[in-house]
């Protein structure tokens, strides 16, 4: 009996020991799926479902407006794609009392799309959840009244907002990209539909996480787009919708949240695009228009939002969030093509890096907001020399954190919007951080959209409201 009891005890001990070792050695995450940015909303897969969309099918006219305003903000980061207002009218040098004043505001669908402005009219992409429509909306800059909207039905499920792009505007045309890569071209004054293009259906574009963030470009009356599917980049005639050229995509680069930027290097104009999978330069003129001039897959990250920063000497700064940090490359013309060298790559803690906004160059220095994974410098505005972006000249300090907020420069002043709706006016000094004024304008939430400035009126927004703020003298 005693031997039997000992046998039971030792058998039990052995079983417990085996179970303990199994528990200790088993990977508790083996059944977990990897969590990728933007996939925290299981309902956000609507972008992957093919839909029959009649682009631009609906039009509503609400009123007309005449204006004496003549200034413009024609596309993402302004006319020169640099976030700097040239020949700005004088702006206030300080704020007091109710200054700067909010002149008007309008409610929007949840999103982060920024406005474009043309001679007194504001153009904005929006998503109407009640009607399940993408909508290009036209407002009066003077009072915020909606003048017209051109829309089309498309089903989306909220994924940290829907619309994210800035329209491109010329005297004749407006070009938009909706959350699911639907491209729409209309006449600027009337809103009359010219043509539409579904990049997912025509080019097998993969809609990025959190929907489309690429802002369209109009260049010489051509729509310049980067589908990143069966064609890396395309040009479409704005008046007719005819595809003029298509750039092959042998490296299978995918659409990112970054936008195409024009760049002239050694007299050769090209389009530079920071895609998912690499960086590319495509000829923008001449007999080789639409051909790849150079390409590098050294820069390869899953989420890329800032546009490349291109310098006259051939250097290109690439930056992104989610631990990507930054990379400086050098493009050198070599015969009909160019060669690309990686000069330096570094983490967000080791130099300038931006998560959402694109760094701005002013009087030889570069300014940008550090990402949330930049350690002690997270979300601070920093100044660096383009000669060595790993050496921080100054920061806004631990009390000056701006989240993912946008910024621009006008009248020798820099305007920065914080996530929570606080507007800060800064002197873009090359040696020290100089804050001129600051005011919380509204109780904001995710105020990330690019700003626009025209005729002394600053247009900014949070996730659900657009505001027009008077900063003019």
VEXDREN-2710 file (C-alpha; in Angstrom, 1 decimal):
% VEXDREN-2710
k/r/px/py/pz
1/UNK/0.0/0.0/0.0
2/UNK/2.8/2.3/0.9
3/UNK/4.6/1.6/-2.4
4/UNK/1.3/2.3/-4.3
5/UNK/0.9/5.7/-2.6
6/UNK/4.5/6.6/-3.4
7/UNK/3.9/5.7/-7.0
8/UNK/0.8/7.9/-7.2
9/UNK/2.7/10.8/-5.6
10/UNK/5.7/10.6/-7.9
11/UNK/3.5/10.1/-10.9
12/UNK/1.5/13.2/-10.0
13/UNK/4.7/15.2/-9.4
14/UNK/6.0/14.1/-12.8
15/UNK/2.8/15.1/-14.6
16/UNK/2.8/18.5/-12.8
17/UNK/6.5/19.0/-13.7
18/UNK/5.8/18.2/-17.4
19/UNK/2.8/20.5/-17.5
20/UNK/4.9/23.3/-15.9
21/UNK/7.7/22.9/-18.4
22/UNK/5.2/22.9/-21.3
23/UNK/3.7/26.1/-19.9
24/UNK/7.1/27.7/-19.4
25/UNK/8.3/26.9/-22.9
26/UNK/5.1/27.6/-24.9
27/UNK/5.0/30.9/-26.7
28/UNK/1.8/32.6/-25.4
29/UNK/1.7/34.8/-28.5
30/UNK/1.9/32.0/-31.1
31/UNK/-1.8/32.4/-31.9
32/UNK/-1.7/36.2/-32.0
33/UNK/-1.9/38.0/-35.3
34/UNK/0.6/40.8/-35.8
35/UNK/-0.9/44.2/-35.1
36/UNK/-0.1/46.6/-37.9
37/UNK/-0.7/50.4/-38.0
38/UNK/-4.2/51.1/-39.1
39/UNK/-5.6/47.6/-38.5
40/UNK/-6.9/48.3/-35.1
41/UNK/-10.3/48.7/-36.5
42/UNK/-11.6/45.4/-37.8
43/UNK/-14.4/47.2/-39.8
44/UNK/-11.9/49.1/-41.8
45/UNK/-11.5/46.5/-44.5
46/UNK/-14.2/48.2/-46.7
47/UNK/-11.4/49.6/-48.8
48/UNK/-10.5/46.0/-49.9
49/UNK/-14.0/45.3/-51.2
50/UNK/-14.5/46.1/-54.8
51/UNK/-17.4/48.5/-55.3
52/UNK/-19.1/49.8/-58.4
53/UNK/-18.8/53.6/-57.9
54/UNK/-20.2/56.2/-60.3
55/UNK/-17.6/58.9/-59.6
56/UNK/-19.1/62.4/-59.6
57/UNK/-22.7/61.3/-60.1
58/UNK/-24.3/63.9/-57.8
59/UNK/-24.2/67.7/-57.8
60/UNK/-25.8/70.2/-55.5
61/UNK/-25.8/74.0/-56.0
62/UNK/-26.4/76.0/-52.8
63/UNK/-25.6/79.5/-53.9
64/UNK/-23.1/81.8/-55.7
65/UNK/-20.5/84.2/-54.4
66/UNK/-18.3/87.0/-55.7
67/UNK/-15.1/87.9/-54.0
68/UNK/-12.3/90.5/-54.1
69/UNK/-9.9/88.0/-52.6
70/UNK/-7.1/87.0/-55.1
71/UNK/-4.7/84.9/-53.1
72/UNK/-4.4/81.2/-53.6
73/UNK/-3.3/78.0/-51.9
74/UNK/-3.5/75.6/-54.8
75/UNK/-2.4/72.2/-53.5
76/UNK/-0.7/70.2/-50.9
77/UNK/1.9/72.4/-49.2
78/UNK/1.1/75.4/-51.4
79/UNK/2.0/76.5/-54.9
80/UNK/5.7/75.6/-54.6
81/UNK/5.1/72.5/-52.5
82/UNK/7.2/73.9/-49.6
83/UNK/4.7/75.2/-47.0
84/UNK/5.9/78.7/-47.5
85/UNK/3.6/81.7/-48.5
86/UNK/5.5/83.9/-50.9
87/UNK/4.8/87.7/-50.9
88/UNK/2.5/87.3/-47.9
89/UNK/0.5/90.3/-46.8
90/UNK/1.5/91.7/-43.4
91/UNK/0.3/89.4/-40.5
92/UNK/-0.2/90.2/-36.9
93/UNK/3.0/90.4/-34.8
94/UNK/1.2/89.5/-31.6
95/UNK/-2.1/88.4/-30.2
96/UNK/-4.2/89.8/-27.4
97/UNK/-7.8/89.7/-26.3
98/UNK/-9.9/87.8/-28.8
99/UNK/-7.1/87.6/-31.4
100/UNK/-6.6/85.7/-33.5
101/UNK/-10.3/85.7/-34.2
102/UNK/-12.2/82.7/-35.6
103/UNK/-14.3/84.2/-38.4
104/UNK/-16.3/81.1/-39.2
105/UNK/-16.4/77.3/-38.8
106/UNK/-18.2/74.4/-40.6
107/UNK/-18.9/70.9/-39.4
108/UNK/-17.3/68.1/-41.4
109/UNK/-17.2/64.3/-41.6
110/UNK/-14.5/62.7/-39.5
111/UNK/-11.2/63.0/-41.4
112/UNK/-7.9/64.9/-41.9
113/UNK/-8.3/66.3/-45.4
114/UNK/-6.8/69.8/-45.8
115/UNK/-8.3/72.6/-47.9
116/UNK/-7.1/74.4/-51.1
117/UNK/-8.0/78.0/-51.9
118/UNK/-8.5/79.9/-55.1
119/UNK/-9.5/83.5/-55.2
120/UNK/-12.1/83.5/-52.4
121/UNK/-13.2/79.9/-52.7
122/UNK/-12.3/77.0/-50.5
123/UNK/-12.2/73.5/-51.8
124/UNK/-12.2/70.5/-49.5
125/UNK/-12.7/66.7/-49.8
126/UNK/-15.1/65.3/-47.2
127/UNK/-17.0/62.2/-46.4
128/UNK/-20.7/62.3/-45.5
129/UNK/-21.4/59.3/-43.3
130/UNK/-25.1/59.7/-43.4
131/UNK/-25.3/59.6/-47.2
132/UNK/-22.2/57.4/-47.5
133/UNK/-20.7/59.8/-50.0
134/UNK/-17.3/61.2/-50.9
135/UNK/-17.8/64.9/-51.6
136/UNK/-15.8/67.7/-53.0
137/UNK/-17.2/70.8/-51.2
138/UNK/-16.8/74.4/-52.3
139/UNK/-17.1/77.1/-49.6
140/UNK/-16.9/80.9/-49.6
141/UNK/-13.7/82.1/-47.9
142/UNK/-15.5/85.2/-46.7
143/UNK/-18.2/83.6/-44.6
144/UNK/-17.9/79.8/-44.9
145/UNK/-21.2/79.3/-46.7
146/UNK/-21.2/76.2/-48.9
147/UNK/-21.7/77.1/-52.5
148/UNK/-21.8/73.6/-54.2
149/UNK/-20.7/70.0/-53.8
150/UNK/-19.9/67.3/-56.3
151/UNK/-20.3/63.8/-54.7
152/UNK/-20.6/60.1/-55.3
153/UNK/-21.7/57.1/-53.2
154/UNK/-19.1/54.8/-51.7
155/UNK/-19.3/52.7/-48.6
156/UNK/-16.6/53.3/-46.0
157/UNK/-16.2/52.3/-42.4
158/UNK/-14.5/54.8/-40.1
159/UNK/-10.8/54.1/-39.5
160/UNK/-9.4/57.1/-37.6
161/UNK/-11.3/59.3/-40.1
162/UNK/-11.9/58.9/-43.8
163/UNK/-10.9/61.8/-46.2
164/UNK/-7.2/62.7/-45.9
165/UNK/-6.2/64.5/-49.1
166/UNK/-5.8/68.1/-50.3
167/UNK/-7.3/68.9/-53.8
168/UNK/-5.1/70.3/-56.5
169/UNK/-6.6/73.5/-58.1
170/UNK/-5.8/75.6/-61.2
171/UNK/-7.8/78.4/-62.8
172/UNK/-9.6/75.8/-64.9
173/UNK/-9.6/72.5/-62.9
174/UNK/-9.9/70.7/-59.6
175/UNK/-8.4/67.3/-59.0
176/UNK/-9.3/65.1/-56.0
177/UNK/-8.5/61.6/-54.6
178/UNK/-11.0/60.0/-52.3
179/UNK/-10.3/57.5/-49.5
180/UNK/-10.6/54.5/-51.7
181/UNK/-8.4/55.8/-54.5
182/UNK/-11.3/57.3/-56.6
183/UNK/-9.9/60.2/-58.7
184/UNK/-12.3/63.0/-59.8
185/UNK/-11.7/65.9/-62.1
186/UNK/-14.1/68.9/-62.3
187/UNK/-14.3/72.4/-63.7
188/UNK/-13.2/74.8/-61.0
189/UNK/-15.8/77.5/-61.3
190/UNK/-18.9/75.4/-61.9
191/UNK/-18.0/72.0/-60.4
192/UNK/-19.1/70.3/-63.7
193/UNK/-17.7/66.8/-63.9
194/UNK/-15.0/66.1/-66.4
195/UNK/-13.9/62.5/-65.7
196/UNK/-13.4/59.9/-63.0
197/UNK/-10.8/57.1/-62.4
198/UNK/-11.0/54.2/-60.1
199/UNK/-7.3/53.3/-59.5
200/UNK/-8.1/50.1/-57.6
201/UNK/-10.0/48.7/-60.6
202/UNK/-7.9/50.1/-63.4
203/UNK/-4.4/49.7/-61.8
204/UNK/-5.0/47.2/-59.0
205/UNK/-3.9/49.8/-56.5
206/UNK/-3.7/48.6/-52.9
207/UNK/-5.6/51.1/-50.7
208/UNK/-3.1/52.1/-47.9
209/UNK/-3.8/51.6/-44.2
210/UNK/-6.2/54.3/-43.0
211/UNK/-7.3/55.0/-46.6
212/UNK/-5.7/57.2/-49.3
213/UNK/-3.3/60.0/-48.1
214/UNK/-1.7/60.8/-51.4
215/UNK/-2.6/64.3/-52.5
216/UNK/-3.0/64.7/-56.3
217/UNK/-1.0/67.0/-58.5
218/UNK/-1.9/69.0/-61.6
219/UNK/1.2/69.9/-63.7
220/UNK/0.8/71.6/-67.0
221/UNK/-2.9/70.6/-67.2
222/UNK/-1.9/66.9/-66.5
223/UNK/-3.1/64.9/-63.5
224/UNK/0.0/63.3/-62.0
225/UNK/-0.9/60.2/-59.9
226/UNK/1.0/57.3/-58.3
227/UNK/-1.3/54.2/-58.3
228/UNK/1.5/51.9/-57.3
229/UNK/-0.2/48.9/-58.8
230/UNK/0.2/47.8/-62.4
231/UNK/1.6/51.3/-63.1
232/UNK/3.9/53.1/-60.7
233/UNK/2.9/56.6/-61.9
234/UNK/0.6/57.9/-64.6
235/UNK/-0.3/61.2/-66.3
236/UNK/-3.9/62.0/-67.4
237/UNK/-5.1/64.9/-69.5
238/UNK/-7.2/67.1/-67.2
239/UNK/-9.6/68.2/-69.9
240/UNK/-10.4/64.8/-71.5
241/UNK/-9.3/62.1/-69.0
242/UNK/-7.1/60.5/-71.6
243/UNK/-4.1/58.6/-70.1
244/UNK/-1.0/60.2/-71.6
245/UNK/1.7/57.9/-70.1
246/UNK/2.1/55.1/-67.6
247/UNK/5.3/54.3/-65.7
248/UNK/6.0/50.5/-65.3
249/UNK/6.3/49.2/-61.8
250/UNK/8.9/46.3/-62.0
251/UNK/9.7/46.6/-58.2
252/UNK/6.0/46.4/-57.3
253/UNK/6.1/49.5/-55.2
254/UNK/2.8/50.3/-53.4
255/UNK/0.9/53.5/-52.8
256/UNK/1.9/55.2/-49.6
257/UNK/0.4/58.2/-47.7
258/UNK/3.2/60.4/-49.2
259/UNK/2.6/62.7/-52.1
260/UNK/4.4/63.2/-55.4
261/UNK/6.7/66.3/-55.5
262/UNK/8.3/68.0/-58.5
263/UNK/12.1/68.4/-58.4
264/UNK/14.6/69.8/-60.9
265/UNK/18.1/68.4/-60.6
266/UNK/20.8/69.7/-63.0
267/UNK/18.2/71.2/-65.2
268/UNK/16.2/68.0/-65.5
269/UNK/12.6/68.1/-64.1
270/UNK/11.3/64.9/-62.4
271/UNK/8.6/63.7/-60.1
272/UNK/9.8/62.2/-56.8
273/UNK/7.7/59.7/-54.9
274/UNK/8.3/58.0/-51.6
275/UNK/6.3/54.8/-52.0
276/UNK/5.9/51.7/-49.8
277/UNK/8.9/49.7/-50.9
278/UNK/11.2/52.4/-52.1
279/UNK/11.8/55.9/-53.5
280/UNK/11.7/56.8/-57.2
281/UNK/12.3/59.7/-59.6
282/UNK/10.3/59.8/-62.8
283/UNK/11.0/62.0/-65.7
284/UNK/8.6/64.9/-66.0
285/UNK/9.6/66.3/-69.4
286/UNK/11.1/65.6/-72.7
287/UNK/11.2/62.4/-74.8
288/UNK/11.6/60.2/-71.8
289/UNK/8.7/61.7/-69.9
290/UNK/7.2/59.0/-67.6
291/UNK/10.4/56.9/-67.5
292/UNK/12.1/56.0/-64.3
293/UNK/15.3/58.0/-63.9
294/UNK/16.4/56.5/-60.6
295/UNK/15.1/54.3/-57.9
296/UNK/16.2/52.9/-54.5
297/UNK/14.6/50.2/-52.4
298/UNK/16.9/51.0/-49.4
299/UNK/14.1/53.1/-48.0
300/UNK/11.4/50.5/-47.3
301/UNK/8.8/51.1/-44.6
302/UNK/5.1/50.1/-44.2
303/UNK/3.8/53.5/-43.3
304/UNK/5.2/56.6/-45.1
305/UNK/3.4/59.9/-44.8
306/UNK/5.8/62.9/-45.1
307/UNK/6.9/63.8/-48.7
308/UNK/10.6/63.7/-49.6
309/UNK/12.6/66.9/-49.0
310/UNK/14.7/67.5/-52.1
311/UNK/17.8/69.8/-52.1
312/UNK/19.4/71.5/-55.1
313/UNK/22.7/69.5/-54.6
314/UNK/21.0/66.2/-55.2
315/UNK/20.4/65.2/-51.5
316/UNK/17.0/63.9/-50.6
317/UNK/15.7/63.5/-47.0
318/UNK/13.3/60.6/-46.4
319/UNK/11.5/60.3/-43.1
320/UNK/8.5/58.4/-41.6
321/UNK/7.0/57.4/-38.2
322/UNK/6.6/54.1/-36.4
323/UNK/10.3/53.7/-35.7
324/UNK/11.4/54.3/-39.3
325/UNK/13.5/57.4/-38.5
326/UNK/15.1/59.1/-41.5
327/UNK/17.5/58.5/-44.4
328/UNK/19.5/60.9/-46.4
329/UNK/20.3/59.8/-50.0
330/UNK/22.3/61.5/-52.8
331/UNK/21.1/61.4/-56.4
332/UNK/23.8/61.9/-58.9
333/UNK/23.1/62.3/-62.7
334/UNK/25.0/59.6/-64.7
335/UNK/24.2/59.6/-68.4
336/UNK/20.6/59.1/-69.2
337/UNK/19.8/57.9/-65.7
338/UNK/21.0/58.7/-62.1
339/UNK/22.8/56.8/-59.4
340/UNK/21.6/56.7/-55.8
341/UNK/23.8/56.5/-52.7
342/UNK/22.7/56.2/-49.1
343/UNK/24.6/58.8/-47.1
344/UNK/23.1/58.2/-43.7
345/UNK/20.3/56.4/-41.9
346/UNK/19.3/57.0/-38.3
347/UNK/16.6/56.3/-35.7
348/UNK/14.1/59.0/-34.5
349/UNK/16.2/59.5/-31.3
350/UNK/19.4/60.3/-33.3
351/UNK/18.3/63.2/-35.5
352/UNK/15.4/64.9/-37.3
353/UNK/12.5/62.6/-38.1
354/UNK/8.8/63.3/-38.8
355/UNK/5.8/61.0/-38.5
356/UNK/3.1/62.9/-40.5
357/UNK/4.1/66.4/-41.6
358/UNK/6.9/67.2/-44.0
359/UNK/9.9/69.2/-42.8
360/UNK/10.1/72.8/-44.0
361/UNK/13.2/74.6/-45.2
362/UNK/13.6/78.3/-44.3
363/UNK/16.7/80.4/-44.9
364/UNK/19.1/77.5/-44.9
365/UNK/17.7/75.6/-41.9
366/UNK/15.1/72.8/-41.6
367/UNK/12.3/72.6/-39.2
368/UNK/10.0/69.7/-38.2
369/UNK/8.2/68.0/-35.4
370/UNK/9.7/64.9/-33.9
371/UNK/7.6/61.7/-33.8
372/UNK/6.3/60.1/-30.7
373/UNK/9.1/57.5/-30.6
374/UNK/11.8/60.1/-30.5
375/UNK/12.5/59.7/-26.8
376/UNK/12.8/62.9/-24.8
377/UNK/12.3/65.0/-28.0
378/UNK/8.9/63.4/-28.8
379/UNK/6.5/65.8/-30.5
380/UNK/8.8/68.8/-30.1
381/UNK/9.6/71.2/-32.9
382/UNK/13.3/71.0/-33.8
383/UNK/15.7/73.0/-36.0
384/UNK/18.6/71.3/-37.8
385/UNK/21.1/72.2/-40.5
386/UNK/20.5/70.2/-43.7
387/UNK/24.3/69.6/-43.7
388/UNK/23.9/67.4/-40.6
389/UNK/20.4/66.5/-39.7
390/UNK/21.6/64.5/-36.7
391/UNK/22.7/67.6/-34.9
392/UNK/19.8/69.4/-33.3
393/UNK/20.3/73.2/-33.2
394/UNK/17.4/73.8/-30.9
395/UNK/14.1/72.3/-29.7
396/UNK/10.8/73.8/-28.5
397/UNK/11.4/72.0/-25.1
398/UNK/9.3/69.7/-23.1
399/UNK/6.7/72.4/-22.6
400/UNK/6.4/72.8/-26.4
401/UNK/5.0/69.6/-27.7
402/UNK/2.7/69.8/-30.8
403/UNK/1.7/66.2/-31.4
404/UNK/1.2/65.5/-35.1
405/UNK/0.1/69.0/-35.9
406/UNK/0.8/70.9/-39.1
407/UNK/2.8/74.1/-39.7
408/UNK/3.6/76.7/-42.4
409/UNK/5.7/79.8/-42.8
410/UNK/4.4/83.3/-43.9
411/UNK/5.6/86.9/-43.3
412/UNK/8.7/85.6/-41.5
413/UNK/6.6/83.8/-39.0
414/UNK/5.9/80.1/-38.5
415/UNK/2.5/78.9/-37.4
416/UNK/2.1/75.5/-35.7
417/UNK/-1.2/73.9/-34.7
418/UNK/-1.2/71.4/-31.8
419/UNK/-3.4/68.3/-31.7
420/UNK/-5.8/70.0/-29.3
421/UNK/-6.5/73.2/-31.3
422/UNK/-3.7/75.5/-29.8
423/UNK/-2.1/77.8/-32.4
424/UNK/1.4/78.9/-31.8
425/UNK/3.3/81.7/-33.6
426/UNK/7.1/81.3/-33.7
427/UNK/10.0/83.2/-35.2
428/UNK/11.8/80.7/-37.4
429/UNK/15.2/81.6/-35.9
430/UNK/18.4/79.7/-36.9
431/UNK/19.9/79.8/-33.4
432/UNK/17.2/79.5/-30.8
433/UNK/13.5/78.8/-30.2
434/UNK/11.5/82.0/-30.2
435/UNK/7.8/81.8/-29.4
436/UNK/5.9/85.0/-30.3
437/UNK/2.4/84.1/-29.3
438/UNK/0.1/81.2/-28.5
439/UNK/-3.7/80.7/-28.1
440/UNK/-6.0/77.8/-27.7
441/UNK/-8.5/78.5/-30.5
442/UNK/-10.8/75.5/-30.0
443/UNK/-11.2/72.3/-28.1
444/UNK/-9.7/70.2/-30.9
445/UNK/-9.2/66.5/-31.4
446/UNK/-6.6/65.1/-33.9
447/UNK/-6.0/68.5/-35.5
448/UNK/-3.6/67.0/-38.0
449/UNK/-4.7/68.2/-41.4
450/UNK/-2.4/70.5/-43.5
451/UNK/-3.3/74.1/-43.1
452/UNK/-3.8/76.7/-45.9
453/UNK/-3.3/80.5/-45.8
454/UNK/-4.7/83.0/-48.3
455/UNK/-5.5/86.7/-47.9
456/UNK/-4.6/86.7/-44.3
457/UNK/-7.0/83.9/-43.5
458/UNK/-5.7/80.7/-42.0
459/UNK/-7.7/77.6/-42.6
460/UNK/-7.2/74.7/-40.2
461/UNK/-9.3/71.8/-38.9
462/UNK/-9.5/69.1/-36.4
463/UNK/-11.2/65.7/-37.0
464/UNK/-14.7/67.2/-37.4
465/UNK/-14.6/70.9/-37.9
466/UNK/-12.9/73.4/-40.3
467/UNK/-12.1/76.9/-38.9
468/UNK/-11.2/80.2/-40.7
469/UNK/-8.9/82.3/-38.5
470/UNK/-8.0/86.0/-39.2
471/UNK/-4.2/86.5/-38.7
472/UNK/-4.0/89.5/-40.9
473/UNK/-3.0/93.0/-39.7
END
